[in-house]
């Protein structure tokens, strides 16, 4: 690389900031890379609270990982996830930059490592499909989940 190319890169970084690696991927996964994610939930999945048990199982199995929550979701919908993380001594952070989406199919929560782990699948519905199918009743409707908000707030009180 010539001195001119090096100087040009330095000037570009000074004017526009250091370029990010895979910025679209980082935007999609709330600031982290897909290869670091062990569990992902959409905004729609987060606000239904249907997957709280699966979320708890994931962070219990991987307490060294960090939960990243989409701050565009109403705080009341995030409280159960923060409470479970706190009870499990798992670090969590809330990101609310404008680059993160808030549509039902945008990412609402990720459980991520600080290094590449390459887990497949990561979507909670796919990853815990056997448990989701087991929750189906004979009528084909979802059985109500057996984990209430009351359980969260009165756990070990």
C-alpha positions in Angstrom: 0.0 0.0 0.0 1.4 3.4 -0.9 1.8 6.3 1.4 -1.0 8.1 -0.5 -3.4 5.2 0.0 -2.6 5.0 3.7 -3.1 8.8 4.1 -6.4 8.6 2.2 -7.6 5.8 4.5 -6.6 7.8 7.5 -8.4 10.9 6.2 -11.6 8.9 5.4 -11.6 7.3 8.9 -11.2 10.8 10.4 -14.1 12.3 8.4 -16.5 9.3 8.4 -15.4 7.1 11.3 -13.8 3.7 11.2 -15.5 1.5 8.7 -17.5 -1.3 10.2 -17.3 -4.9 9.1 -20.6 -6.3 7.8 -22.7 -3.2 9.0 -26.0 -4.7 7.7 -25.4 -7.9 9.6 -24.6 -5.9 12.8 -27.7 -3.7 12.3 -29.8 -6.8 11.9 -28.4 -8.6 15.0 -28.5 -5.6 17.3 -24.9 -4.7 17.0 -23.3 -8.1 16.9 -22.4 -10.7 14.2 -24.6 -13.7 13.3 -21.8 -16.0 14.1 -21.9 -14.9 17.8 -25.6 -15.4 18.3 -27.0 -18.5 20.0 -30.6 -17.4 20.2 -32.6 -14.7 18.4 -36.2 -13.6 18.8 -38.2 -11.2 16.7 -39.9 -8.2 18.1 -43.2 -10.1 17.6 -41.9 -13.1 19.5 -40.6 -10.9 22.4 -43.9 -9.1 23.0 -46.0 -12.3 23.1 -43.9 -13.7 26.0 -44.7 -17.2 24.6 -41.0 -18.1 24.6 -40.0 -17.1 28.1 -39.2 -20.7 29.2 -37.1 -21.2 26.1 -35.2 -18.0 26.7 -34.6 -19.0 30.3 -33.3 -22.4 29.2 -30.9 -20.7 26.7 -29.4 -18.3 29.2 -29.2 -21.0 31.9 -27.3 -23.2 29.5 -25.0 -20.3 28.5 -24.6 -17.9 31.5 -21.4 -16.5 30.0 -23.3 -15.0 27.1 -24.9 -11.6 27.0 -28.5 -10.7 26.2 -29.1 -7.8 23.9 -32.6 -6.2 23.9 -34.1 -3.9 21.3 -34.9 -0.7 23.1 -37.6 0.2 20.6 -39.8 -2.4 22.3 -42.0 -1.0 25.1 -40.3 -1.3 28.4 -43.2 -3.3 29.9 -42.6 -6.0 27.4 -38.8 -6.1 28.1 -39.2 -6.4 31.9 -39.7 -10.2 32.1 -36.6 -10.8 30.0 -34.5 -8.4 32.1 -35.8 -10.0 35.3 -34.9 -13.5 34.1 -31.4 -12.4 33.1 -30.9 -10.7 36.5 -32.1 -13.8 38.3 -29.7 -15.9 36.2 -26.8 -13.5 36.7 -26.6 -13.0 33.0 -25.4 -9.6 31.6 -27.9 -7.8 29.4 -27.9 -4.5 27.5 -30.5 -2.5 25.8 -29.7 -0.9 22.4 -32.0 1.8 21.0 -30.1 3.4 18.2 -32.3 4.4 15.3 -30.7 1.8 13.0 -32.4 -1.0 14.8 -35.9 -1.9 13.5 -39.1 -2.0 15.5 -41.4 -4.0 13.1 -42.7 -7.3 14.3 -40.2 -9.3 12.1 -37.2 -7.2 13.1 -34.8 -8.7 15.8 -36.0 -7.9 19.3 -33.6 -9.9 21.4 -30.4 -11.9 20.9 -28.3 -14.0 23.2 -24.8 -13.6 22.0 -21.2 -14.7 22.8 -18.2 -12.5 22.7 -16.7 -14.8 20.1 -17.8 -16.9 17.1 -19.9 -19.9 18.1 -21.8 -20.6 14.8 -25.0 -22.1 16.2 -27.8 -23.2 13.8 -30.7 -22.6 14.1 -30.9 -19.5 16.2 -34.5 -18.5 15.8 -36.3 -19.4 19.0 -39.2 -21.0 17.2 -36.9 -23.3 15.2 -34.4 -24.0 17.9 -37.0 -25.1 20.4 -39.5 -26.5 17.9 -39.8 -29.8 19.8 -41.0 -27.9 22.9 -43.3 -25.7 20.8 -44.9 -28.7 19.2 -45.3 -30.4 22.6 -47.2 -27.4 23.8 -49.8 -28.0 21.0 -53.1 -29.4 22.3 -55.1 -32.0 20.4 -57.3 -29.3 18.9 -54.2 -27.8 17.2 -54.2 -24.7 19.3 -51.3 -23.6 21.4 -51.6 -24.6 25.0 -51.2 -21.6 27.3 -47.6 -21.3 28.6 -47.2 -22.2 32.2 -45.0 -19.3 33.1 -46.7 -16.2 34.3 -45.5 -12.7 34.9 -46.5 -13.3 38.6 -43.9 -16.1 38.7 -41.2 -13.7 37.5 -41.9 -10.9 39.9 -42.5 -13.2 43.0 -39.6 -15.6 42.3 -37.4 -15.8 45.4 -39.2 -12.8 47.0 
